[in-house]
Amino acid sequence: MLGTGLLQGLGVTAKNFVGSFHDPARLTTIEYPEVKTKLPEAYRNFPFLVTENATDPMGTLRCVACQICEKECPPQCIYIEKSKDKKPDATGKPQLFPAVFAIDTSVCMSCQICVEVCPFEAIKMDQVYEIATTDRFSALLLNREQLAKSNAYYHEIHPTEAAEVDARLAAERKAAEEKAAAAAAAKAAAAAAKASPVAKPPLTA
Amino acid sequence: MSVSDLSALNAQRATPGARVREVHDSFHGDLLEVSMGPHHPSTHGVFRMIVTLDGETIVKLKPVFGYLHRNHEKLGETVTYLGSMPYTDRLDYLSSMTNNWAYALAVEKLAGQAVPERAEYVRVILAELTRLLNHTCLAGFLMQDCGCSGTPLMYAFREREYILDLFESLSGSRMMCNYQRFGGCRVDPSADWLAGAQKLTDRYGTFLDEFETLLTGNEIIMARTQGVGKLSPELAISAGVTGPMLRATGVNYDLRKVDAYGVYPRFDFRVPLGDHGDVYDRYMIRVLEMRESIKILQQALAGLPAGPIMDPKAKLRSFRPKAGEAYGRIEGPKGEIGFYLLSDGSPNPYRYRIRPPSFINLTVLEDMCLGHTVADAVIILGSVDIVLGEVDR
């Protein structure tokens, strides 16, 4: 009969209309900004720089200004200037640090490639999304002071990932310490050997 | 002026190729050229159609595109192989996962990179979820173009959001997933995620039933879409049309069967074919394809093997495939999406070329629209399923 399809369709809309009053699962929207959904852990939006110590953010940046992310960034939104001097990193090894580290968030496309290529776990993805400003240019160009956020914050937004990163870094640190200790022991042994009066074998021609 | 006088006048005026109707009033005049778009909700983006009208009948249609051109292919030559991956998300922003896959496939062919089995399964799962998402949205948009303001589109978007939630919790972004990598996938889906995907797959058939009750048998939609925008199989083949557009004309060509890429040969599914090649068939093909996608998803989720998600030999940084060329293609939701790469051994491709399905399917628009009314042109364009990000690149 002509019109049956129409009536069936109307039945579907009626069911959906009435259903939304009874079944909370059918309410698919929320009252933003009063209510906000919980972001999934994997959610990413704009990078930030990880600092070990929140009280001294600029002194404890993990970044060593290797400029790999600057090179790999597809839209070229990262700008880094290396420092002239070095300072010890977490393992005690003297490292460069970024004198200037800027990200133009108006260009950044949150693709996460900087995070993936970083060998020092220094840059990670943030979860901020309310970033509207009235200034089109300078307010969106973030410098290293604005980018630096603590490792605790990283744990807060990406708990699983941060735990893995910390474990990996701890293992690296331990390996570095063991290596340093072994090197020191070898050096001491060599020094002891040098000091002892043993005739050196003659150099062969 | 009498009716017979007008007919004679009309006969004189008729331009070659243009079908001029007998209009029995004194206002009948010349052909009218109307510019539809570039900013028009029915054009699905910044797309312009210059239509020449006789009364309300289209006698000529000229598609104008390029408003969203952003130098994608040239950019691909200046950034590294990895750097192009996030840009492929922005081609067809409804189906970024399949774009990623096609590009990853091309690079893997170029570099001779193997992909672990688990990654292949995950790719199939994501590609089929993308197909569900794309076809659901298309049906919604098509009905919006028909004039069903709101309801079907909102139902479609409600379901789409559940799939996008899955994508977001896996890749970190709803639409710009940037998920596939050369030699696998970026993140291993957790057990929770897989349970979510399973739940959605189980539920999706119910939604499709509801959606079909709303639309498929609807007399108004049938009257609006049946016999409109017919495309002949011969023209479709010679124009290089692919995907549901081609299958709606009755040509059995699905790359999942033809190329048998990935792990698709392991799954049992059928390729739905149309009879008439009109707008209604194109809509029906998509609904039927969604049903087959659900079947594939069930099988892939059941058979997902354990193991690594990335090939351990895969390189992320300083990736330089040896000189050569490769073309990787997959069956995207809109048709054959392919990437052609020419490598000279440097970190960037020497040539990076995309075969976008939307763009090539759009080339037959005039042939489908001739003789129909302006209102029909809107739904014919809707049934082609274009995304301007992919058309203009």
Contacts between the chains, C-beta under 8 A, distances in Angstrom:
chain1	res1	chain2	res2	distance
A	2	B	219	5.9
A	3	B	219	6.4
A	4	B	217	7.1
A	5	B	216	7.7
A	5	B	217	3.3
A	5	B	218	4.6
A	5	B	219	5.2
A	5	B	222	7.6
A	6	B	218	5.9
A	6	B	219	5.8
A	6	B	220	6.8
A	8	B	213	5.2
A	8	B	214	7.8
A	8	B	217	6.4
A	9	B	213	6.6
A	9	B	214	4.5
A	9	B	215	7.0
A	9	B	217	7.7
A	9	B	218	5.2
A	11	B	213	7.4
A	12	B	210	5.6
A	12	B	213	5.2
A	12	B	214	4.5
A	13	B	151	5.9
A	13	B	214	7.2
A	16	B	155	7.4
A	28	B	158	5.2
A	28	B	161	7.0
A	40	B	165	7.6
A	40	B	168	5.5
A	40	B	169	3.8
A	40	B	172	7.8
A	41	B	169	7.5
A	42	B	168	7.1
A	42	B	169	5.7
A	42	B	170	6.5
A	42	B	171	6.8
A	42	B	172	4.3
A	42	B	187	7.0
A	43	B	168	6.2
A	43	B	169	8.0
A	43	B	172	5.6
A	43	B	173	7.6
A	44	B	172	3.8
A	44	B	173	6.3
A	68	B	317	7.0
A	72	B	80	6.6
A	72	B	82	7.0
A	72	B	83	6.7
A	72	B	317	7.1
A	73	B	83	7.9
A	74	B	79	5.0
A	74	B	80	8.0
A	74	B	83	3.8
A	74	B	84	7.4
A	74	B	86	5.8
A	74	B	87	6.5
A	109	B	86	6.0
A	109	B	176	7.0
A	110	B	173	6.8
A	110	B	176	7.2
A	111	B	85	7.7
A	111	B	86	3.5
A	111	B	89	8.0
A	111	B	176	7.2
A	111	B	178	5.0
A	112	B	172	6.6
A	112	B	178	6.4
A	113	B	82	6.3
A	113	B	83	6.8
A	113	B	85	7.8
A	113	B	86	6.7
A	113	B	178	7.7
A	116	B	186	7.6
A	116	B	316	6.1
A	117	B	82	8.0
A	117	B	316	6.3
A	117	B	317	5.4
A	125	B	172	6.9
